[in-house]
Amino acid sequence: MTERPLSPEVAARVKQARALFDSVPAEEMVQSVSRLLDLAPDEAPDEFIFPALPNTSRARIFGGQVVAQSLMATARTVEPDKQIHSLHAYFLRGGQETAPLHFRVHRDFDGRSFSNRRVVVRQEGKVIFNLTASFQTPDPGLAHQVPMPDLLPPEMCWDFTDFIAVGTNMDDRLLHQMARPRPFEMRSFRPAPKEKATQHYQWFRLRGSIGDDPLLNRAFLSFASDMGLLSSSMLPHGLNWTTPGLFSTSLDHAMWFHNDVRVDDWFVYVMDSGWTGNSRGINHGYIYNREGTLIASVVQEGLLRYKPAA
């Protein structure tokens, strides 16, 4: 992508953002997410615990984390030949990283081809999240897919760290929040605000390797699926995460897995929003690998409350 001329002030923010993003080594970030998915068994069968993180720099739990953790919890109760093919989740309360998470898996159904699991996540005695997951034994059949749109390759898209650093409302507090170290390298494409478009896309690549395990790769994919999707509802209104007076959060999240993926290879998240209203927005996402194979489909509804300054 053609480099945009930057003012000295913005150039300084870009430098600061890159330093923040690189402040934790890439492999260490990948390992930290892998540890998030390593749940400890609790005393009762089909119950798991994830401990508090007292030294965390984030108070609120990222939604993709609890989605991926719940996926891993349900998978521990299913025969290994069955693969996760769909999940449906509701975010009920905001979770805090400074308190333990408790996962209770319910074995709702086991058939020859399909198994269904339900997990309830509690923190300090309150239900904060629930998820239903379906697993299937691989079964070849009819096949087609929506083709990948004509997209710019990741090398021609904005480095996400640079992209957020040039935001018009990016003060130091927001910069430290948005440019924090992440497990994924990300490249973004967004249309100009004046276009009032609803579609954008973001390339992802894990900054280290987690091997070939299909379940672990799908868990990391579900972790990434909560990154940026809700912002699709903001695009046609010319808003973004840094807009003063805007409050947004995920309400529910559904995901269907179509093919295996290696998350340490580039994959692209094509996102769109078909509707906003009643302080909510619906968002759709299609995830493709670089060769154009459709890997997963995602739908998310989010809360959008906007009170512009007088």
C-alpha positions as CSV (number, residue, x, y, z in Angstrom):
1,M,0.0,0.0,0.0
2,T,1.2,3.5,-0.8
3,E,2.7,5.1,2.3
4,R,0.7,8.1,3.5
5,P,2.7,11.2,4.6
6,L,2.5,11.5,8.3
7,S,2.8,14.6,10.5
8,P,5.6,14.6,13.1
9,E,3.0,14.1,15.8
10,V,1.4,11.1,14.1
11,A,4.8,9.6,13.1
12,A,5.7,9.7,16.8
13,R,2.5,7.9,17.7
14,V,3.3,5.2,15.1
15,K,6.7,4.7,16.6
16,Q,5.3,4.5,20.1
17,A,2.6,2.0,19.0
18,R,5.2,-0.2,17.3
19,A,7.3,-0.2,20.4
20,L,4.3,-1.1,22.6
21,F,3.3,-4.0,20.2
22,D,6.9,-5.3,20.2
23,S,7.4,-5.0,24.0
24,V,6.6,-8.7,24.5
25,P,8.4,-11.2,22.2
26,A,6.2,-12.9,19.7
27,E,6.7,-16.4,20.9
28,E,5.9,-15.3,24.5
29,M,2.6,-13.9,23.3
30,V,1.7,-17.1,21.5
31,Q,2.6,-19.2,24.5
32,S,0.5,-16.9,26.8
33,V,-2.6,-17.6,24.7
34,S,-1.8,-21.3,24.7
35,R,-1.7,-21.2,28.5
36,L,-5.1,-19.6,28.5
37,L,-6.5,-22.7,26.8
38,D,-4.9,-25.1,29.3
39,L,-7.8,-25.5,31.8
40,A,-7.3,-27.4,35.0
41,P,-9.8,-30.1,36.0
42,D,-12.0,-29.2,39.0
43,E,-13.1,-31.7,41.7
44,A,-16.4,-32.6,39.9
45,P,-16.4,-34.5,36.5
46,D,-16.7,-32.3,33.4
47,E,-15.8,-29.1,35.4
48,F,-12.7,-27.0,34.8
49,I,-11.0,-24.0,36.3
50,F,-8.9,-21.2,34.9
51,P,-7.0,-19.3,37.6
52,A,-7.0,-15.6,38.2
53,L,-4.3,-13.5,36.6
54,P,-3.3,-11.1,39.4
55,N,-0.5,-9.4,37.4
56,T,-2.5,-8.8,34.3
57,S,-2.6,-5.3,32.7
58,R,-6.2,-5.9,31.5
59,A,-9.1,-5.9,33.9
60,R,-11.8,-7.1,31.5
61,I,-11.6,-10.5,29.9
62,F,-11.4,-10.4,26.0
63,G,-14.5,-12.2,24.6
64,G,-12.5,-14.3,22.2
65,Q,-10.6,-15.8,25.2
66,V,-13.7,-17.2,26.9
67,V,-15.0,-18.5,23.6
68,A,-11.8,-20.4,22.9
69,Q,-11.6,-21.6,26.5
70,S,-15.2,-22.9,26.4
71,L,-14.5,-24.7,23.1
72,M,-11.5,-26.5,24.7
73,A,-13.6,-27.4,27.7
74,T,-16.3,-29.0,25.6
75,A,-13.8,-30.8,23.4
76,R,-12.4,-32.6,26.5
77,T,-15.7,-34.4,26.9
78,V,-16.1,-35.6,23.3
79,E,-14.6,-38.6,21.4
80,P,-11.4,-37.4,19.7
81,D,-12.6,-38.5,16.2
82,K,-15.4,-35.9,16.4
83,Q,-14.5,-32.3,15.3
84,I,-16.0,-29.0,16.4
85,H,-18.2,-27.7,13.6
86,S,-20.3,-25.0,15.2
87,L,-20.7,-23.0,18.4
88,H,-23.3,-20.5,19.7
89,A,-22.5,-18.3,22.6
90,Y,-24.0,-15.5,24.7
91,F,-21.9,-12.9,26.6
92,L,-24.0,-12.2,29.7
93,R,-21.7,-10.3,32.0
94,G,-18.3,-8.8,31.6
95,G,-15.6,-11.1,33.1
96,Q,-12.6,-10.0,35.1
97,E,-9.1,-11.4,34.6
98,T,-8.4,-11.0,38.3
99,A,-10.8,-13.7,39.4
100,P,-10.9,-17.4,38.5
101,L,-13.2,-18.8,35.8
102,H,-15.3,-22.0,36.4
103,F,-16.4,-24.0,33.4
104,R,-19.3,-26.6,33.8
105,V,-19.8,-28.8,30.7
106,H,-23.2,-30.5,30.2
107,R,-23.2,-33.6,27.9
108,D,-26.6,-32.9,26.2
109,F,-26.3,-35.5,23.4
110,D,-24.0,-38.2,22.0
111,G,-24.9,-39.9,18.7
112,R,-23.1,-41.9,16.1
113,S,-22.2,-38.8,14.0
114,F,-22.9,-35.8,16.3
115,S,-22.3,-34.8,19.9
116,N,-23.7,-31.7,21.5
117,R,-22.2,-30.0,24.6
118,R,-23.3,-27.0,26.6
119,V,-20.9,-25.1,28.9
120,V,-21.8,-22.5,31.6
121,V,-19.0,-20.2,32.7
122,R,-19.2,-18.7,36.2
123,Q,-17.1,-16.1,38.0
124,E,-17.5,-15.4,41.7
125,G,-20.7,-17.4,41.6
126,K,-22.4,-15.5,38.8
127,V,-22.9,-16.8,35.2
128,I,-21.0,-14.6,32.8
129,F,-21.1,-16.7,29.6
130,N,-22.7,-19.7,28.1
131,L,-21.9,-21.7,24.9
132,T,-23.4,-24.6,23.0
133,A,-21.1,-26.6,20.7
134,S,-21.7,-29.3,18.2
135,F,-19.1,-31.9,17.1
136,Q,-19.3,-34.2,14.1
137,T,-17.4,-37.2,12.8
138,P,-16.0,-36.3,9.3
139,D,-18.5,-37.2,6.6
140,P,-17.7,-36.4,3.0
141,G,-20.7,-35.1,0.9
142,L,-21.9,-32.3,-1.3
143,A,-19.5,-29.3,-1.3
144,H,-19.5,-25.7,-2.5
145,Q,-18.5,-22.4,-1.1
146,V,-18.9,-18.7,-1.6
147,P,-15.8,-17.5,-3.5
148,M,-13.3,-15.2,-1.8
149,P,-13.8,-11.6,-2.9
150,D,-11.1,-9.7,-4.8
151,L,-9.0,-8.5,-1.9
152,L,-5.6,-6.8,-1.5
153,P,-3.0,-9.2,-0.2
154,P,-1.7,-8.7,3.4
155,E,1.5,-7.0,2.1
156,M,-0.6,-4.2,0.6
157,C,-2.7,-3.6,3.7
158,W,-2.1,-1.4,6.7
159,D,-0.1,-2.9,9.6
160,F,-2.8,-2.9,12.3
161,T,-0.4,-1.1,14.8
162,D,0.2,1.7,12.3
163,F,-3.5,1.8,11.4
164,I,-4.7,2.4,15.0
165,A,-1.9,4.9,15.6
166,V,-3.2,7.4,13.0
167,G,-6.7,7.4,14.6
168,T,-8.0,10.9,15.0
169,N,-9.1,10.3,18.6
170,M,-6.0,8.3,19.7
171,D,-4.8,9.7,23.0
172,D,-2.1,8.1,25.1
173,R,-4.5,6.0,27.1
174,L,-6.2,4.5,24.0
175,L,-2.9,4.0,22.3
176,H,-1.6,1.9,25.1
177,Q,-4.9,-0.1,25.1
178,M,-5.1,-0.7,21.4
179,A,-1.4,-1.2,20.6
180,R,-0.8,-3.7,23.4
181,P,1.1,-6.9,22.4
182,R,-1.0,-9.4,20.6
183,P,-0.5,-13.0,19.5
184,F,-1.4,-12.2,15.9
185,E,0.2,-10.1,13.2
186,M,-2.7,-8.2,11.6
187,R,-3.1,-6.2,8.4
188,S,-6.2,-4.1,7.9
189,F,-8.2,-2.7,5.0
190,R,-11.0,-0.2,5.7
191,P,-12.8,2.1,3.2
192,A,-12.6,5.8,3.8
193,P,-15.3,7.0,6.2
194,K,-16.9,9.2,3.6
195,E,-17.8,6.1,1.6
196,K,-20.2,4.8,4.3
197,A,-19.3,1.3,3.3
198,T,-20.3,-1.7,5.4
199,Q,-17.5,-4.1,4.4
200,H,-13.9,-4.3,5.5
201,Y,-11.3,-7.0,6.0
202,Q,-8.3,-8.0,8.1
203,W,-5.5,-10.4,7.5
204,F,-4.2,-12.5,10.5
205,R,-1.2,-14.6,11.0
206,L,-0.1,-16.1,14.4
207,R,3.3,-14.7,15.4
208,G,4.6,-18.2,16.2
209,S,3.8,-21.9,15.6
210,I,1.4,-24.1,17.6
211,G,1.8,-27.2,15.4
212,D,-0.7,-29.2,13.4
213,D,-3.3,-30.0,16.1
214,P,-6.7,-29.2,14.4
215,L,-8.5,-28.5,17.7
216,L,-5.9,-26.1,18.9
217,N,-5.8,-24.2,15.6
218,R,-9.6,-24.0,15.6
219,A,-9.5,-22.7,19.2
220,F,-7.0,-19.9,18.2
221,L,-9.2,-19.2,15.2
222,S,-12.2,-18.7,17.5
223,F,-10.1,-16.5,19.7
224,A,-9.4,-14.2,16.6
225,S,-13.0,-14.3,15.5
226,D,-13.9,-11.7,18.1
227,M,-11.3,-9.2,16.9
228,G,-12.8,-6.4,14.9
229,L,-16.2,-8.0,13.8
230,L,-18.4,-5.6,15.9
231,S,-16.7,-2.6,14.3
232,S,-18.5,-3.5,11.0
233,S,-21.7,-2.0,12.5
234,M,-19.8,1.3,13.1
235,L,-18.5,1.7,9.6
236,P,-21.6,3.1,7.8
237,H,-22.0,5.6,10.6
238,G,-18.5,6.9,10.5
239,L,-17.7,5.7,14.0
240,N,-14.9,3.6,15.4
241,W,-13.7,2.3,18.8
242,T,-12.2,5.7,19.7
243,T,-15.3,7.8,19.0
244,P,-16.2,9.8,22.1
245,G,-19.6,8.9,23.5
246,L,-19.7,5.4,21.9
247,F,-20.1,2.3,24.1
248,S,-20.0,-1.1,22.4
249,T,-19.8,-4.8,23.5
250,S,-20.6,-8.2,22.1
251,L,-23.9,-9.8,22.9
252,D,-23.8,-13.1,21.2
253,H,-21.4,-15.0,18.8
254,A,-22.0,-17.9,16.5
255,M,-19.3,-19.7,14.5
256,W,-19.3,-22.5,11.9
257,F,-16.1,-24.3,11.1
258,H,-15.9,-25.6,7.5
259,N,-12.2,-26.6,7.0
260,D,-9.0,-27.1,9.0
261,V,-6.7,-24.2,9.2
262,R,-3.1,-23.4,10.2
263,V,-3.3,-20.1,12.0
264,D,0.4,-19.5,11.6
265,D,-0.3,-19.0,7.8
266,W,-2.1,-15.9,6.6
267,F,-5.9,-16.0,6.7
268,V,-8.4,-13.2,6.0
269,Y,-11.5,-12.1,7.9
270,V,-14.0,-10.5,5.5
271,M,-16.5,-8.6,7.6
272,D,-19.8,-6.8,6.9
273,S,-22.8,-5.4,8.7
274,G,-26.3,-5.7,7.2
275,W,-28.3,-3.8,9.9
276,T,-28.1,-1.6,12.9
277,G,-31.0,-0.5,15.1
278,N,-32.4,-0.5,18.7
279,S,-28.8,0.2,19.9
280,R,-27.7,-3.1,18.3
281,G,-25.8,-4.2,15.2
282,I,-25.6,-7.5,13.3
283,N,-22.2,-8.5,11.8
284,H,-21.2,-11.2,9.4
285,G,-17.8,-12.6,8.8
286,Y,-16.2,-15.1,6.3
287,I,-12.7,-16.4,7.0
288,Y,-10.6,-17.7,4.1
289,N,-7.1,-19.0,3.9
290,R,-4.8,-17.3,1.4
291,E,-5.6,-19.9,-1.3
292,G,-9.3,-18.8,-1.1
293,T,-10.7,-21.8,0.8
294,L,-13.6,-20.8,3.1
295,I,-12.5,-21.8,6.6
296,A,-15.3,-20.5,8.8
297,S,-18.4,-18.4,8.9
298,V,-19.2,-16.1,11.9
299,V,-22.2,-14.0,12.9
300,Q,-22.2,-11.7,15.9
301,E,-24.7,-9.2,17.4
302,G,-23.3,-6.3,19.5
303,L,-24.6,-3.5,21.6
304,L,-23.9,0.0,20.2
305,R,-24.9,2.9,22.4
306,Y,-23.9,6.3,21.0
307,K,-24.4,9.6,22.8
308,P,-22.5,12.3,20.9
309,A,-21.2,15.2,22.8
310,A,-23.5,18.2,22.8
